[in-house]
C-alpha cells in the first residue's frame, strides 16, 4: 500500500472486545502507518439502519422500488446516511469488509449495508457507451478492489475444498461474485481467520501479521480470475458456452483456473459434453459421472 491509496473499511461485529475488532484496529493502524487514507464504518457503533425502504428515497418517483432507488441515487435524493457511505466508497480505491461468519453468511446489519448503499444508478444498473448494462466484471464500482476478512469458529480444513462446511470461496460466493464482481470490482481471495475461539494472546500475533501482510499487498495481489460476462465465455442467456469446461458445474467454472487449464476426464465424464439444454436436464447425472472420473 502507498500514500496515494485509500481504503474504506466496513466492519460488523457487536462486541468491541472481539477478535474481529482487534484485527480491525491492527489493520487500520498498519494502513495508516503506510500513509494510506482509511475511513472506517463500524456498523454496530454507528447504529446503522439495515432496512431498505422507500424512506431511503425522499421524493424520488418511479413505478417500482428499483426505479425510485435509481431516481434518488442519480438526483441526490438518497437518505443522508446512504450518501455518506457512497461518498466514502467513491473516495476509496479499496474496500475491506470484515465480519464473523454467522450461519454461513454475514451479519444482517452488514447485508443491510449492501442493500442500502449498493443502489441502482450507483453500484449497478449503469450503462456503457453502447447502452448495455455494465455487470459481472464491469459496473459502477469498477477500478476498486475488495478484500473480505472473515472470522469463523470452524477449523480451516472444514472450510477448505473438501471440508464439510464448503470451501470459503463457495460459502461467500454471493458476496464475492454476485456483489463485488457483479459491480465491477477486483475481488481478492477471502482472508479466513479460522478457529477464532481458540486464539489467545500467544497466537494472536501470528494472525495479526498474516492480515497485515495481506493488506500490504492489496495492490499487487492477483485477484480471483472470474470470467467477465462479455469476455467471450457466455452465450446470450448468460450460460457458459459448451466448450468451456464441459461437464463441470458450480462456482469454480466461472473462474479461470490458475496455471494449466483443467481438461475434462475421459470415460464417464466425456458423455457429459452436450448441449446446454441437455446439461441442464441431466445436471445430477453428469455431476455424479464427473465425480467418479476424478
C-alpha positions as CSV (number, residue, x, y, z in Angstrom):
1,X,0.0,0.0,0.0
2,X,1.2,3.5,-0.7
3,X,0.4,7.1,0.5
4,X,-1.8,7.6,-2.6
5,X,-4.0,4.7,-1.6
6,X,-7.4,5.0,0.2
7,X,-9.4,2.4,1.9
8,X,-13.0,2.2,3.2
9,X,-13.1,-0.5,5.9
10,X,-16.7,-1.7,6.8
11,X,-16.9,-3.8,9.9
12,X,-19.8,-5.6,11.5
13,X,-19.4,-7.2,15.0
14,X,-21.4,-6.2,18.1
15,X,-18.7,-7.0,20.6
16,X,-15.9,-4.4,20.8
17,X,-13.7,-6.8,22.7
18,X,-14.0,-9.4,19.9
19,X,-11.1,-10.8,17.8
20,X,-12.7,-9.1,14.8
21,X,-12.4,-5.7,16.4
22,X,-8.8,-6.3,17.4
23,X,-7.9,-7.2,13.8
24,X,-9.6,-4.1,12.5
25,X,-7.7,-1.9,14.9
26,X,-4.4,-3.6,14.0
27,X,-5.2,-3.5,10.2
28,X,-6.2,0.2,10.2
29,X,-3.1,1.1,12.2
30,X,-0.9,-0.7,9.7
31,X,-2.6,1.1,6.7
32,X,-2.3,4.5,8.3
33,X,1.4,3.9,9.2
34,X,2.0,3.4,5.5
35,X,0.3,6.8,4.8
36,X,-2.9,5.2,3.4
37,X,-6.1,7.2,4.0
38,X,-8.6,5.0,5.8
39,X,-12.3,5.6,6.6
40,X,-13.9,3.1,8.9
41,X,-17.6,2.3,9.0
42,X,-18.2,0.4,12.3
43,X,-21.9,-0.5,11.6
44,X,-22.9,-1.5,15.2
45,X,-21.2,1.5,16.7
46,X,-23.0,3.7,14.1
47,X,-26.3,2.0,14.9
48,X,-26.6,1.5,11.1
49,X,-30.2,1.0,9.8
50,X,-30.1,-2.1,7.7
51,X,-33.7,-1.9,6.4
52,X,-34.1,-0.8,2.8
53,X,-37.4,1.0,2.3
54,X,-38.9,3.9,0.4
55,X,-37.9,6.2,3.3
56,X,-34.4,6.0,1.7
57,X,-35.5,7.7,-1.5
58,X,-37.0,11.0,-0.3
59,X,-39.3,12.5,-3.0
60,X,-38.0,10.3,-5.8
61,X,-40.6,8.8,-8.1
62,X,-40.9,5.6,-10.2
63,X,-43.2,2.7,-10.7
64,X,-41.0,0.2,-8.9
65,X,-38.8,0.3,-5.8
66,X,-35.7,-0.1,-8.0
67,X,-36.8,2.8,-10.2
68,X,-37.3,5.0,-7.2
69,X,-34.0,4.0,-5.8
70,X,-32.2,4.8,-9.1
71,X,-34.0,8.1,-9.4
72,X,-33.0,9.0,-5.9
73,X,-29.4,7.9,-6.4
74,X,-29.0,9.9,-9.7
75,X,-30.7,13.1,-8.4
76,X,-29.1,13.4,-4.9
77,X,-32.3,12.4,-3.0
78,X,-31.0,9.4,-1.1
79,X,-31.0,9.4,2.7
80,X,-28.1,11.2,4.3
81,X,-26.6,8.1,5.8
82,X,-26.5,6.3,2.4
83,X,-25.0,9.3,0.7
84,X,-22.3,9.4,3.3
85,X,-21.3,5.8,2.7
86,X,-21.4,6.2,-1.0
87,X,-19.2,9.2,-0.8
88,X,-16.7,7.2,1.3
89,X,-16.8,4.4,-1.3
90,X,-16.3,6.8,-4.2
91,X,-13.2,8.2,-2.5
92,X,-11.7,4.7,-1.8
93,X,-9.6,2.6,-4.1
94,X,-10.0,-0.5,-1.8
95,X,-13.0,-1.8,0.1
96,X,-12.2,-4.1,3.1
97,X,-15.2,-5.8,4.6
98,X,-14.8,-7.7,7.9
99,X,-17.3,-9.8,9.8
100,X,-17.9,-13.0,11.8
101,X,-19.3,-15.9,9.8
102,X,-22.8,-16.4,11.2
103,X,-24.9,-19.2,9.8
104,X,-22.6,-19.3,6.7
105,X,-23.2,-15.7,5.9
106,X,-22.6,-12.1,7.0
107,X,-24.5,-10.5,9.9
108,X,-27.8,-9.0,8.9
109,X,-26.6,-5.4,9.6
110,X,-23.9,-5.8,7.0
111,X,-26.3,-7.3,4.5
112,X,-28.4,-4.2,5.1
113,X,-25.4,-2.0,4.4
114,X,-25.0,-3.6,0.9
115,X,-28.8,-3.4,0.3
116,X,-29.0,0.3,1.1
117,X,-25.6,1.5,-0.2
118,X,-25.1,-0.5,-3.4
119,X,-28.0,1.2,-5.1
120,X,-29.2,1.2,-8.6
121,X,-27.6,4.0,-10.5
122,X,-24.6,3.9,-8.3
123,X,-23.2,0.3,-8.0
124,X,-25.4,-1.4,-10.6
125,X,-27.9,-0.6,-13.3
126,X,-25.4,1.7,-15.0
127,X,-24.8,1.5,-18.8
128,X,-21.8,1.8,-21.1
129,X,-21.5,3.9,-24.2
130,X,-23.4,1.4,-26.2
131,X,-26.3,1.4,-23.8
132,X,-25.5,-2.0,-22.4
133,X,-25.9,-2.7,-18.6
134,X,-22.5,-3.0,-17.0
135,X,-22.2,-6.1,-14.8
136,X,-20.0,-9.1,-14.0
137,X,-16.6,-7.6,-14.5
138,X,-17.8,-4.1,-15.1
139,X,-20.1,-1.8,-13.2
140,X,-20.5,1.3,-11.1
141,X,-17.6,0.3,-8.8
142,X,-15.1,-0.7,-11.4
143,X,-11.5,0.3,-10.5
144,X,-11.8,-0.8,-6.9
145,X,-10.6,-3.9,-5.1
146,X,-12.4,-5.8,-2.4
147,X,-10.9,-7.9,0.4
148,X,-13.2,-9.8,2.7
149,X,-11.8,-10.6,6.2
150,X,-13.9,-13.2,7.9
151,X,-13.6,-14.9,11.3
152,X,-15.1,-18.3,11.9
153,X,-15.3,-20.8,14.7
154,X,-14.8,-23.8,12.5
155,X,-11.3,-25.1,11.7
156,X,-9.7,-24.1,8.4
157,X,-9.9,-27.6,6.9
158,X,-13.7,-27.7,7.3
159,X,-13.8,-24.6,5.2
160,X,-11.4,-26.0,2.6
161,X,-12.1,-27.6,-0.8
162,X,-13.3,-30.9,0.7
163,X,-14.4,-29.7,4.1
164,X,-17.9,-30.3,5.4
165,X,-18.7,-26.6,5.6
166,X,-17.7,-26.0,2.0
167,X,-14.8,-24.0,0.6
168,X,-14.8,-20.4,1.9
169,X,-14.8,-19.1,-1.7
170,X,-18.0,-21.0,-2.2
171,X,-19.6,-20.1,1.1
172,X,-19.0,-16.4,0.2
173,X,-19.9,-16.7,-3.5
174,X,-22.9,-14.3,-3.3
175,X,-20.7,-11.6,-1.8
176,X,-17.6,-12.2,-3.9
177,X,-19.1,-12.9,-7.3
178,X,-22.7,-11.8,-7.0
179,X,-22.0,-8.5,-5.3
180,X,-18.3,-7.4,-5.7
181,X,-17.6,-8.8,-9.2
182,X,-21.1,-8.0,-10.4
183,X,-20.5,-4.3,-9.7
184,X,-17.1,-4.3,-11.4
185,X,-14.6,-4.7,-8.5
186,X,-11.4,-6.8,-8.5
187,X,-12.0,-9.5,-5.9
188,X,-9.2,-10.9,-3.7
189,X,-9.5,-14.3,-2.2
190,X,-11.2,-14.0,1.2
191,X,-8.9,-13.8,4.3
192,X,-10.2,-16.5,6.6
193,X,-9.3,-16.5,10.3
194,X,-10.4,-20.0,11.4
195,X,-10.8,-21.5,14.9
196,X,-11.3,-17.9,16.1
197,X,-12.5,-19.0,19.5
198,X,-9.2,-20.7,20.2
199,X,-6.9,-17.7,19.5
200,X,-5.2,-16.3,22.6
201,X,-2.5,-13.7,23.4
202,X,0.1,-16.2,22.3
203,X,-1.3,-17.0,18.9
204,X,-2.9,-13.6,18.1
205,X,0.3,-12.0,16.8
206,X,0.6,-14.7,14.0
207,X,-2.9,-13.8,12.8
208,X,-2.2,-10.1,13.1
209,X,0.9,-10.5,10.9
210,X,-0.9,-12.6,8.4
211,X,-3.6,-9.9,7.9
212,X,-1.1,-7.1,7.8
213,X,0.8,-8.9,5.1
214,X,-2.4,-9.2,3.0
215,X,-3.1,-5.5,3.5
216,X,0.4,-4.6,2.4
217,X,0.0,-6.4,-0.9
218,X,-3.6,-5.5,-1.9
219,X,-2.3,-3.6,-4.9
220,X,-0.1,-6.4,-6.2
221,X,-2.1,-9.5,-5.2
222,X,-3.6,-11.4,-8.0
223,X,-7.4,-11.2,-7.9
224,X,-9.8,-14.2,-8.4
225,X,-10.0,-14.6,-12.2
226,X,-13.7,-14.6,-12.6
227,X,-14.9,-14.7,-16.2
228,X,-16.4,-11.4,-17.3
229,X,-19.8,-11.5,-18.8
230,X,-18.6,-10.0,-22.1
231,X,-15.3,-11.9,-22.2
232,X,-16.5,-14.4,-24.8
233,X,-17.2,-17.4,-22.5
234,X,-21.0,-16.9,-22.2
235,X,-23.9,-17.1,-24.6
236,X,-26.8,-14.6,-24.9
237,X,-28.6,-16.3,-22.0
238,X,-25.5,-15.8,-19.7
239,X,-24.7,-19.5,-19.7
240,X,-21.2,-20.8,-20.3
241,X,-20.5,-22.0,-23.9
242,X,-20.4,-25.7,-24.3
243,X,-16.7,-25.8,-24.9
244,X,-15.8,-24.0,-21.7
245,X,-15.0,-26.6,-19.0
246,X,-17.7,-29.1,-20.4
247,X,-19.3,-31.4,-17.9
248,X,-18.4,-29.2,-14.9
249,X,-20.7,-27.2,-12.7
250,X,-20.6,-25.0,-9.7
251,X,-18.9,-21.7,-8.8
252,X,-15.4,-22.8,-9.9
253,X,-16.3,-23.0,-13.5
254,X,-16.9,-19.3,-13.6
255,X,-13.3,-18.5,-12.8
256,X,-10.2,-19.2,-15.0
257,X,-8.0,-21.7,-13.2
258,X,-4.5,-20.5,-12.3
259,X,-1.8,-22.4,-14.2
260,X,-2.8,-25.2,-16.6
261,X,-6.4,-25.2,-17.7
262,X,-8.1,-28.3,-16.5
263,X,-9.3,-30.7,-19.2
264,X,-12.3,-32.9,-18.9
265,X,-11.6,-36.5,-17.9
266,X,-12.2,-39.3,-20.5
267,X,-14.5,-42.1,-19.8
268,X,-17.8,-41.5,-17.9
269,X,-17.4,-37.7,-17.8
270,X,-16.9,-37.4,-21.5
271,X,-20.6,-38.3,-22.0
272,X,-21.4,-35.0,-20.2
273,X,-20.2,-32.8,-23.1
274,X,-23.5,-32.0,-24.6
275,X,-25.8,-29.1,-25.4
276,X,-26.8,-26.6,-22.8
277,X,-30.4,-27.9,-22.7
278,X,-29.3,-31.4,-22.0
279,X,-26.7,-30.2,-19.5
280,X,-29.5,-28.5,-17.5
281,X,-31.8,-31.5,-17.7
282,X,-29.2,-34.1,-16.7
283,X,-27.1,-32.0,-14.3
284,X,-27.3,-34.5,-11.5
285,X,-26.3,-37.4,-13.7
286,X,-23.3,-35.6,-15.1
287,X,-22.1,-34.4,-11.8
288,X,-22.0,-37.9,-10.5
289,X,-20.1,-39.1,-13.5
290,X,-17.6,-36.3,-13.2
291,X,-17.0,-37.1,-9.5
292,X,-16.3,-40.8,-10.4
293,X,-14.0,-39.8,-13.2
294,X,-11.9,-37.7,-10.7
